[in-house]
């Protein structure tokens, strides 16, 4: 991993420090250059001074050429100034060679100037020159001037003065080297300082960035090490506190989410959440099952079954309700019917900062409630109908007796017999209603025991034989020769079941037909006893068969009950008694061919 880049904090600090060092060095160089220019003579100044001195010495030598002491004094003075003198004649031969003083190396005229340059000096020009002496490693500035006769005549020779070049150039070079060295040192120190910052500043920042990346990925337990008490340390503490609060908040939200999810999963009602486009976003298990079932129905609608992004749209029954909620912006309760099911729906809008973001619908299956309500209404209507007929007859015949309409004792006895029969009919109705109410409330008294089934079947057969013979109906019995032992059943309740079934069969079987009572066992150890009550009567319409065990249900809608008619509760009572034995009862019927009731009773303790 790179410690820093140009865009990193260290890179920016490094560039800043380099810039500051460069600016300081440049400003220092400018001031130093001005100081050197002000306080030190440069090469041009030295050249002019040396030229003036050479002209002065040249003029004096013309007057004192033969005075050795003068020449020697001039040489000593020049040597004191780190300079020397060479005098040439017009043949460019040396008359007075350079001083042998130890301060200045001895140089020849040919070392300093060429013959062409010296020839130009003889013609009256002044020639400067710079010479580097490899022996001493020093640089010399030389000036050649013409030597003229007294009075300013023609040039009779050449005077050459050379002097060690002043230290300004060396000083400038030194400072240039100093600036270069200082720049290199500054660069190195700045780089080292940048690496130091990388360890002291950027490393905590990198740790914070790494922690932030982990937090972004959901690692809310991440903490940043606090290695200092400065601003970076305070920032690390703040990040740790923020992460801790965030972790607590996320945990609280997750707990709340899990709580809501558990509530939704445990709800028996279906909960379906829709977005603003009417697409299913979320649903609990009952809601998912309901949506899947409704989607398979294939509602006729103009819109496609899927919304944006492949999301599933709300089923057809919810679409109008969804549109009403979006349009009215308030809760709406409604009842919808899907095939044979009835649902109570409450749909409410969901809001966000930007406005309406969807709706949530709670659906409860109230099919059973509606069915029970319908049964209640039918029950009240049927009971009213069943009671109204005998009450009307009781009232009418009793008024006839009171008004002495019946003149003879035989007529009065006949009216009294009708009143008695209707009162018995009302008693049977009330008794059956009480029995059925106790059974459906779970208060039915059962006396399970072991007994032989043969006496029960014989008793029921004898009880109905006379009635069947009177009506011209053949009552036949089929029973196993080995007999059947009921290991765990209620004898009285089973007799009530057979009585109700046979009574129902006799009332719907015409003269000349037949009724069979068939008993058999199934299984190697008689684990199941099967009892069939079959008749050759009128039969039941196919569409009415599933409802014949409901209270007061009439397969023959046009049929009215006579004085010997049933209460309409017999099959409902049979169904409850059979269910109490954990048995099953089935009915098979065909119009004009008769009906068969099959009871399968488990025969075990």
C-alpha positions in Angstrom: 0.0 0.0 0.0 1.3 3.4 -0.9 2.2 5.6 2.1 1.1 8.7 0.4 0.1 10.1 -2.9 0.1 13.6 -4.3 -3.5 14.0 -3.2 -2.9 12.6 0.3 -2.4 14.7 3.4 1.3 13.8 3.5 1.7 14.7 -0.2 0.1 18.1 0.4 2.2 18.8 3.5 5.3 17.7 1.6 4.6 20.0 -1.3 3.8 22.8 1.1 7.0 22.4 3.1 9.0 22.1 -0.1 7.4 25.3 -1.4 8.1 27.2 1.9 11.7 26.0 1.9 12.1 27.1 -1.8 10.6 30.5 -1.1 12.8 31.1 1.9 15.9 30.1 0.0 15.0 32.3 -3.0 14.3 35.3 -0.7 17.6 34.6 1.2 19.5 34.3 -2.1 18.1 37.7 -3.3 19.1 39.5 -0.2 22.5 37.8 -0.1 23.1 38.7 -3.7 22.3 42.3 -3.0 24.6 42.2 0.0 27.4 40.8 -2.1 26.8 43.3 -4.9 26.9 46.1 -2.4 29.9 45.0 -0.3 32.1 43.2 -2.7 33.7 44.3 -5.9 32.9 42.3 -8.9 35.1 41.3 -11.9 34.4 44.4 -13.9 35.4 46.6 -11.0 38.6 44.7 -10.5 39.3 44.9 -14.2 38.8 48.7 -14.3 41.0 49.1 -11.2 43.6 46.8 -12.5 43.5 48.7 -15.9 44.0 52.1 -14.1 46.8 50.7 -12.1 48.4 49.2 -15.2 48.2 52.6 -17.0 49.7 54.3 -14.0 52.5 51.8 -13.7 53.1 52.0 -17.4 53.5 55.8 -17.3 55.8 55.8 -14.3 57.9 53.0 -15.8 58.6 55.3 -18.8 60.0 57.9 -16.4 61.8 55.5 -14.0 62.8 52.6 -16.3 66.3 52.6 -15.2 65.7 53.0 -11.5 65.9 49.5 -10.1 64.7 50.5 -6.7 61.5 52.0 -8.1 60.8 49.0 -10.2 61.4 46.8 -7.1 59.1 49.0 -4.9 56.4 48.7 -7.5 56.8 44.9 -7.6 56.5 44.7 -3.8 53.5 47.0 -3.8 51.8 44.8 -6.4 52.8 41.7 -4.5 51.1 43.1 -1.4 47.9 43.3 -3.4 48.3 39.7 -4.6 49.4 41.0 -8.1 52.5 41.0 -10.4 53.8 42.9 -13.3 55.4 41.8 -16.7 57.0 44.4 -19.0 57.6 43.7 -22.7 59.4 45.7 -25.3 58.1 46.4 -28.8 59.5 43.1 -29.8 57.3 41.5 -27.2 60.3 40.3 -25.3 60.2 40.4 -21.5 62.2 43.3 -20.1 60.9 43.0 -16.5 59.6 39.5 -15.8 56.9 38.8 -13.2 57.9 39.0 -9.6 59.3 36.0 -7.9 57.5 36.8 -4.7 55.9 33.9 -3.0 52.5 35.4 -2.9 51.9 35.4 -6.6 53.0 32.6 -8.9 55.4 33.5 -11.8 53.5 33.6 -15.1 54.7 34.3 -18.6 53.2 36.7 -21.0 52.4 33.9 -23.3 50.3 32.3 -20.5 48.1 35.3 -20.3 47.9 36.7 -23.9 48.5 35.5 -27.4 50.8 37.4 -29.8 47.9 38.8 -31.8 46.4 40.2 -28.6 49.7 41.7 -27.6 50.1 43.1 -31.1 46.8 44.9 -30.8 48.0 46.3 -27.4 51.0 47.8 -29.2 48.6 49.4 -31.6 47.1 51.3 -28.6 44.3 48.9 -27.3 43.9 47.5 -23.8 43.3 43.8 -23.5 41.9 42.0 -20.4 42.3 38.3 -19.8 41.4 35.6 -17.2 43.8 32.8 -16.7 43.5 29.7 -14.5 46.7 28.5 -13.1 46.6 24.7 -12.8 49.5 24.6 -10.5 48.1 26.8 -7.8 44.4 26.2 -8.7 43.8 29.9 -8.7 42.2 32.2 -11.2 44.0 35.4 -12.3 42.7 38.6 -14.0 45.3 40.1 -16.4 45.3 43.5 -18.1 47.7 44.4 -20.9 48.2 48.2 -21.7 50.7 49.9 -24.1 53.8 51.6 -22.7 54.5 54.9 -24.5 57.4 57.3 -24.8 57.4 60.3 -22.6 55.0 62.9 -23.9 52.5 60.2 -25.2 54.3 59.1 -28.4 54.2 55.7 -30.0 54.1 52.5 -28.0 57.4 51.2 -27.0 56.3 48.1 -25.1 53.6 46.4 -23.2 52.9 46.4 -19.5 51.0 43.4 -18.2 49.5 43.4 -14.6 47.8 40.3 -13.4 46.2 39.8 -10.1 44.4 36.9 -8.3 40.7 37.3 -9.1 38.7 38.7 -6.2 36.6 36.2 -4.2 33.2 37.5 -5.4 32.9 34.9 -8.1 34.0 32.3 -5.6 31.5 33.6 -3.1 28.7 33.5 -5.7 29.7 30.0 -6.7 29.8 29.1 -3.0 26.4 30.5 -2.4 25.1 28.7 -5.4 26.5 25.5 -4.2 25.1 26.3 -0.8 21.7 26.9 -2.2 21.8 23.6 -4.1 23.0 21.7 -1.0 20.4 23.4 1.2 17.7 22.5 -1.4 18.8 18.9 -1.4 19.0 18.8 2.4 15.6 20.5 2.6 14.1 18.0 0.2 15.5 15.1 2.2 14.4 16.6 5.5 11.0 17.3 4.1 10.6 13.8 2.7 11.7 12.4 6.1 9.3 14.7 7.8 6.5 13.5 5.4 7.3 9.9 6.4 7.2 11.0 10.0 3.8 12.5 9.4 2.7 9.3 7.8 3.4 7.5 11.0 2.1 10.2 13.3 -0.8 11.6 11.4 -1.8 9.6 8.4 -1.6 6.2 10.2 -4.4 7.1 12.5 -6.3 8.5 9.6 -5.8 5.3 7.6 -7.0 3.4 10.6 -10.1 5.6 10.7 -10.7 5.1 7.0 -10.4 1.3 7.4 -12.8 1.5 10.4 -15.2 3.6 8.3 -15.0 1.0 5.5 -15.8 -1.8 7.9 -18.7 0.2 9.4 -20.0 0.7 5.9 -19.9 -3.1 5.4 -21.9 -3.5 8.6 -19.1 -4.2 11.1 -20.5 -2.0 13.8 -18.3 -3.5 16.5 -15.2 -1.9 14.9 -13.3 0.5 17.1 -10.4 2.9 16.2 -7.3 2.7 18.4 -6.7 6.0 20.4 -2.9 6.6 20.3 -2.8 10.3 21.2 -4.7 13.0 23.1 -4.5 15.6 20.3 -7.2 16.5 17.8 -6.7 13.2 16.0 -7.1 11.3 19.2 -10.3 13.3 20.0 -11.5 12.5 16.5 -10.8 8.8 17.1 -12.8 8.9 20.4 -15.7 10.7 18.6 -15.7 8.0 15.9 -15.7 5.3 18.5 -18.6 7.0 20.4 -20.5 7.4 17.1 -19.9 3.7 16.2 -21.0 2.6 19.6 -24.2 4.7 19.4 -24.7 3.5 15.8 -24.3 -0.1 16.9 -26.8 0.4 19.7 -29.2 2.0 17.3 -28.8 -0.7 14.7 -29.3 -3.4 17.3 -32.4 -1.7 18.6 -33.7 -1.4 15.1 -32.9 -5.0 14.4 -34.6 -6.1 17.6 -37.6 -4.0 16.6 -37.5 -5.4 13.1 -37.3 -9.0 14.5 -40.2 -8.2 16.9 -42.3 -6.8 14.0 -41.3 -9.8 11.8 -42.3 -12.2 14.6 -45.6 -10.4 15.0 -46.2 -10.5 11.3 -45.3 -14.2 11.0 -47.5 -15.1 14.0 -50.5 -13.3 12.6 -53.2 -15.4 11.1 -54.4 -12.4 9.2 -52.7 -11.6 5.9 -50.6 -8.5 5.8 -49.5 -7.1 2.3 -47.4 -4.0 1.8 -47.6 -2.2 -1.6 -45.4 0.5 -3.0 -46.5 3.7 -4.7 -46.9 1.8 -8.0 -49.2 -0.8 -6.5 -46.6 -3.6 -6.5 -46.2 -6.0 -3.7 -43.1 -5.1 -1.5 -43.6 -7.3 1.6 -46.0 -9.8 2.9 -46.2 -12.2 5.8 -46.6 -16.0 5.2 -50.5 -15.8 5.1 -50.2 -12.8 2.8 -47.7 -14.5 0.5 -50.0 -17.5 0.3 -53.0 -15.3 -0.5 -51.1 -13.3 -3.2 -50.0 -16.6 -4.8 -53.5 -18.0 -4.8 -55.0 -14.8 -6.2 -52.3 -14.4 -8.9 -53.1 -17.9 -10.1 -56.8 -17.0 -10.7 -55.9 -14.7 -13.6 -57.9 -11.5 -13.1 -59.1 -9.7 -16.1 -57.3 -6.3 -15.9 -55.8 -3.9 -18.4 -52.5 -3.6 -16.6 -49.8 -6.3 -16.7 -49.4 -8.7 -13.8 -45.9 -7.3 -13.1 -44.9 -3.7 -12.3 -41.6 -1.9 -12.5 -38.4 -3.9 -12.0 -40.2 -7.2 -12.3 -42.2 -6.7 -9.0 -45.5 -8.5 -8.7 -48.5 -6.2 -8.8 -51.3 -6.3 -6.3 -53.9 -8.9 -7.1 -57.1 -7.8 -8.9 -59.4 -7.5 -5.8 -57.0 -5.1 -4.1 -56.4 -2.8 -7.1 -59.7 -0.7 -6.7 -59.1 -0.4 -3.0 -55.5 0.7 -3.5 -56.6 3.3 -6.0 -59.2 4.6 -3.5 -56.7 4.9 -0.7 -54.1 6.7 -2.9 -56.8 9.1 -4.1 -58.4 9.8 -0.8 -55.2 9.6 1.3 -57.0 7.9 4.2 -57.7 4.5 5.7 -60.4 2.5 4.0 -62.2 -0.7 5.2 -64.0 -2.9 2.8 -65.3 -6.4 2.2 -64.2 -8.3 -0.9 -65.4 -11.7 -2.2 -63.1 -14.0 -4.0 -64.8 -17.1 -5.3 -66.4 -18.7 -2.3 -64.3 -16.8 0.3 -65.1 -13.5 2.0 -62.3 -11.2 3.3 -62.4 -8.1 5.5 -59.8 -5.7 4.3 -58.4 -2.6 6.0 -55.9 -0.6 3.8 -54.0 2.4 5.1 -51.5 4.7 3.4 -47.8 4.7 4.3 -45.8 8.0 4.3 -42.2 9.0 3.9 -40.4 12.4 3.9 -41.2 12.7 0.1 -44.9 11.9 0.6 -46.9 8.8 0.0 -44.7 5.8 -0.4 -47.2 3.0 -0.5 -50.0 1.3 1.4 -50.4 -1.6 3.8 -53.4 -3.9 3.7 -54.6 -6.3 6.5 -56.9 -9.0 5.2 -58.9 -11.3 7.5 -60.7 -14.4 6.2 -64.3 -13.9 7.5 -65.8 -16.7 5.3 -66.6 -18.7 8.4 -68.1 -15.7 10.2 -70.2 -14.9 7.2 -71.3 -18.5 6.9 -72.1 -18.7 10.6 -74.0 -15.4 10.4 -75.9 -16.8 7.4 -76.6 -20.0 9.4 -77.8 -18.0 12.3 -80.2 -16.1 10.1 -81.3 -19.3 8.4 -81.6 -21.0 11.8 -83.8 -18.2 13.1 -85.9 -18.3 10.0 -86.2 -22.1 10.0 -87.0 -22.3 13.7 -89.6 -19.5 13.2 -91.0 -21.4 10.2 -91.0 -24.8 12.0 -92.7 -23.3 15.1 -95.1 -21.1 13.2 -96.9 -24.0 11.6 -97.7 -26.0 14.8 -98.4 -22.9 16.7 -100.9 -21.8 14.0 -102.5 -25.2 14.1 -102.6 -25.2 17.9 -104.1 -21.7 18.0 -106.7 -22.6 15.2 -107.9 -25.9 16.7 -107.9 -24.6 20.2 -110.1 -21.6 19.1 -112.4 -24.1 17.3 -112.8 -26.0 20.6 -113.4 -22.8 22.5 -116.0 -21.6 20.0 -117.8 -25.0 20.1 -117.3 -25.4 16.4 -117.0 -29.2 16.9 -120.5 -30.4 17.7 -119.9 -34.1 18.4 -117.5 -35.7 20.8 -115.7 -37.4 17.9 -115.0 -34.0 16.2 -113.7 -32.6 19.6 -111.5 -35.7 20.0 -110.1 -35.3 16.5 -109.3 -31.6 17.2 -107.7 -32.6 20.5 -105.6 -35.3 18.7 -104.3 -32.7 16.2 -103.4 -30.4 19.0 -101.6 -33.3 20.8 -99.7 -34.3 17.7 -98.5 -30.7 17.0 -97.4 -30.3 20.6 -95.4 -33.5 20.3 -93.8 -32.2 17.1 -92.9 -29.0 18.9 -91.4 -31.0 21.8 -89.3 -33.1 19.3 -88.1 -29.8 17.7 -87.1 -28.3 21.0 -85.4 -31.5 22.2 -83.4 -31.8 18.9 -82.4 -28.1 19.2 -81.2 -28.6 22.7 -79.3 -31.7 21.8 -77.6 -30.1 18.8 -76.7 -27.0 20.9 -75.1 -29.1 23.6 -73.2 -31.1 20.9 -71.9 -28.1 19.1 -70.9 -26.5 22.4 -68.9 -29.5 23.4 -71.2 -30.5 26.3 -72.4 -33.8 24.8 -72.3 -36.6 27.3 -70.6 -39.7 25.9 -70.5 -43.1 27.6 -67.8 -45.1 25.8 -67.6 -48.8 26.7 -67.2 -52.2 25.1 -70.4 -53.9 24.0 -71.8 -56.3 21.3 -73.3 -54.5 18.3 -75.7 -57.3 17.4 -78.4 -56.5 20.1 -78.3 -52.8 19.1 -78.8 -53.6 15.4 -81.6 -56.1 16.2 -83.4 -53.6 18.4 -83.3 -50.9 15.8 -84.4 -53.4 13.1 -87.4 -54.5 15.2 -88.4 -50.9 16.1 -88.7 -49.9 12.4 -90.0 -53.2 11.0 -93.6 -52.5 11.8 -93.5 -49.0 10.4 -91.9 -50.2 7.2 -94.4 -53.0 6.8 -97.3 -50.5 7.4 -95.9 -48.4 4.5 -95.1 -51.2 2.2 -91.3 -50.9 2.4 -89.0 -53.9 2.7 -86.5 -53.5 5.6 -83.5 -55.9 5.1 -80.7 -56.6 7.5 -77.1 -57.9 6.7 -74.9 -58.7 9.7 -71.8 -60.8 10.1 -72.4 -64.3 11.6 -69.4 -64.0 13.9 -70.8 -60.9 15.5 -69.2 -57.6 16.0 -67.8 -56.3 19.3 -67.5 -52.5 19.7 -64.4 -51.9 21.9 -64.9 -48.2 22.5 -68.3 -46.6 21.6 -71.5 -45.2 23.1 -74.3 -47.6 22.5 -77.1 -45.1 23.1 -75.6 -42.5 20.8 -75.1 -45.0 18.0 -78.7 -46.1 18.4 -79.7 -42.4 18.0 -77.6 -42.2 14.8 -79.3 -45.3 13.3 -82.7 -44.2 14.4 -82.3 -40.8 12.7 -80.9 -42.3 9.5 -83.7 -44.9 9.3 -86.4 -42.3 10.1 -85.0 -40.1 7.4 -84.9 -43.0 4.9 -88.5 -44.1 5.6 -89.8 -40.6 5.1 -88.1 -40.4 1.6 -88.7 -43.9 0.4 -92.0 -44.6 -1.5 -94.2 -47.6 -1.1 -92.8 -50.8 -2.7 -89.2 -49.7 -2.3 -86.6 -51.1 0.1 -84.2 -50.1 2.9 -81.0 -52.1 3.8 -79.1 -52.1 7.0 -75.6 -53.5 6.3 -72.9 -54.1 8.9 -69.4 -55.4 8.1 -65.9 -55.2 9.5 -62.6 -54.3 7.8 -59.0 -55.2 8.8 -57.5 -58.4 10.1 -58.5 -57.6 13.7 -61.7 -55.8 12.8 -60.0 -52.4 13.3 -63.0 -50.6 11.5 -66.7 -51.2 11.6 -68.7 -50.1 8.6 -72.4 -49.5 8.8 -74.4 -48.7 5.7 -78.1 -47.4 5.6 -79.2 -47.6 1.9 -82.6 -47.0 0.4 -84.2 -47.1 -3.0 -86.0 -43.8 -2.5 -86.2 -40.6 -4.5 -82.5 -39.7 -3.9 -80.8 -36.3 -3.4 -79.7 -33.9 -6.1 -76.0 -34.0 -6.6 -75.5 -30.3 -5.8 -77.3 -30.7 -2.5 -75.3 -33.6 -1.2 -72.4 -31.5 0.4 -75.0 -29.6 2.5 -77.3 -32.2 3.8 -75.6 -32.3 7.2 -76.4 -28.6 7.9 -79.2 -27.7 10.2 -82.6 -27.3 8.5 -81.2 -27.8 5.1 -83.9 -29.0 2.6 -82.9 -30.9 -0.5 -86.5 -30.6 -1.7 -87.1 -26.9 -1.6 -90.8 -27.3 -2.4 -91.4 -29.9 0.3 -93.4 -29.0 3.4 -93.4 -31.0 6.6 -96.5 -32.8 7.6 -97.5 -33.8 11.1 -95.1 -36.8 10.8 -92.3 -34.8 9.2 -88.9 -34.5 10.8 -87.4 -31.5 12.5 -84.6 -30.9 9.8 -82.0 -31.5 12.5 -81.6 -35.2 12.4 -78.6 -35.4 10.0 -76.8 -32.5 11.8 -77.2 -34.5 15.1 -75.9 -37.6 13.3 -72.8 -35.7 12.1 -71.9 -34.5 15.5 -72.3 -37.9 17.1 -70.2 -39.5 14.4 -67.5 -36.8 14.9 -67.5 -37.5 18.6 -66.6 -41.1 17.9 -63.7 -39.9 15.6 -65.6 -41.7 12.8 -66.7 -40.5 9.3 -70.0 -40.4 7.5 -70.4 -40.1 3.8 -73.5 -39.9 1.6 -73.9 -41.1 -2.0 -77.1 -40.4 -3.9 -78.6 -40.4 -7.3 -82.0 -39.0 -8.2 -84.5 -41.7 -8.7 -82.2 -44.5 -7.5 -81.9 -43.9 -3.8 -79.3 -42.8 -1.2 -76.6 -44.6 0.8 -75.1 -43.4 4.1 -71.8 -45.0 5.0 -70.4 -44.8 8.6 -66.9 -45.9 9.3 -66.2 -46.3 13.0 -62.7 -47.0 14.4 -62.9 -50.1 16.5 -60.1 -49.8 19.0 -59.7 -48.9 22.7 
